[in-house]
């Protein structure tokens, strides 16, 4: 599925649907998706809303440090995109992943998870991250 919002575009595997889009979350905007027992949220902080001097990697480490069940942040470069991620259990106990990255100066975080298929949710989160493009 091809998804276009006011802030980003991305591709999702077949079977995903949008539950909410472009919700104002204070620091940016969130779009929420679901499929077959999995969830995936994309948070966007447009460059004009970014405050402070923290890098994407520093932001990932700060968020991970605030979550008791978070793993250490790992960093990797895939197809030229620098990804900073950690796994954790969300407030409902669902195994989840949080992936931070930047595209064209806009900050993104993808949070995805599943009780029954966490590995599939984590893989899809990475695939979606690689397809994200900032809105013109």
C-alpha positions in Angstrom: 0.0 0.0 0.0 1.3 3.4 -0.9 0.6 6.0 1.8 0.8 9.8 1.4 0.2 12.4 4.1 0.9 16.0 4.5 4.2 15.2 6.1 5.6 12.0 4.5 5.0 9.1 2.1 5.8 5.5 2.6 5.1 2.0 1.3 3.5 -0.7 3.4 3.1 -4.4 2.6 -0.2 -5.7 1.5 -2.8 -5.9 4.3 -1.9 -2.8 6.2 -4.5 -0.1 6.8 -4.4 3.4 8.2 -6.3 3.9 11.4 -5.4 7.6 12.0 -3.3 10.1 10.1 -1.5 13.3 10.8 -2.4 13.6 14.5 -0.8 16.5 16.2 1.3 15.1 19.0 3.0 18.4 20.0 6.5 17.8 18.7 5.1 16.7 15.3 2.6 14.4 13.7 1.7 10.7 14.1 0.1 8.3 11.7 -1.1 4.9 12.9 -1.4 1.6 11.0 -2.5 -1.9 11.8 -2.4 -5.3 10.1 -2.9 -8.9 11.3 -2.2 -8.4 15.0 0.6 -5.9 14.4 0.7 -2.1 14.9 3.0 0.5 13.4 3.1 4.2 14.2 5.1 6.8 12.2 6.0 10.0 14.1 7.2 12.9 12.0 8.9 16.0 13.3 9.2 18.4 10.3 12.5 20.3 10.3 10.8 23.6 11.1 9.4 22.1 14.4 12.7 20.5 15.5 14.1 22.2 18.6 17.4 21.9 20.3 20.6 20.5 19.0 20.1 16.8 19.8 21.0 14.5 16.9 18.7 11.6 15.9 21.0 9.2 17.6 21.0 11.2 20.9 17.2 11.4 20.7 17.0 7.6 20.4 19.3 7.2 23.4 17.3 9.6 25.5 14.0 7.9 24.7 15.5 4.4 25.3 16.9 5.6 28.7 13.4 6.6 29.8 11.9 3.1 29.2 12.8 0.5 31.8 12.5 -2.4 29.4 14.5 -0.9 26.5 17.5 -2.6 25.0 20.6 -0.6 24.2 20.4 1.6 21.1 21.9 0.0 18.0 22.9 1.9 14.9 23.2 0.7 11.4 23.3 2.2 7.9 21.1 0.5 5.4 20.9 1.7 1.8 22.4 5.0 2.8 19.9 5.6 5.7 21.3 5.8 9.2 18.9 3.9 11.6 19.1 4.1 15.4 16.8 1.5 17.1 16.0 -0.3 20.3 13.5 -2.9 21.4 11.2 -2.7 24.4 7.8 -3.8 25.8 5.2 -1.1 25.4 2.8 -0.1 28.2 0.6 -3.1 27.3 3.5 -5.6 27.4 3.7 -5.9 23.6 7.2 -6.6 22.2 8.0 -3.4 20.2 10.8 -1.7 18.3 11.5 2.1 18.0 13.5 3.2 15.0 14.8 6.8 14.7 16.1 8.3 11.4 16.2 11.5 9.4 15.1 12.2 5.9 15.7 15.6 4.3 16.1 17.3 7.7 12.8 15.9 9.0 13.0 13.6 12.0 11.1 10.2 12.0 10.4 7.5 14.6 8.7 4.3 13.7 7.3 2.3 16.6 6.0 -1.2 15.7 5.2 -4.4 17.5 3.1 -7.5 17.9 2.3 -10.0 20.7 2.2 -12.9 18.3 4.6 -11.8 15.5 7.2 -9.4 16.9 9.9 -10.4 14.4 7.6 -9.8 11.5 6.6 -6.4 12.9 10.2 -5.4 13.4 11.1 -6.4 9.8 8.2 -4.5 8.4 9.2 -1.4 10.5 12.6 -1.5 8.9 11.1 -1.9 5.4 8.8 1.0 6.0 11.6 3.2 7.3 13.6 2.6 4.1 10.6 3.7 2.0 9.8 7.0 3.9 10.1 10.2 1.9 9.5 13.7 3.3 6.6 15.5 1.8 7.6 18.3 -0.6 
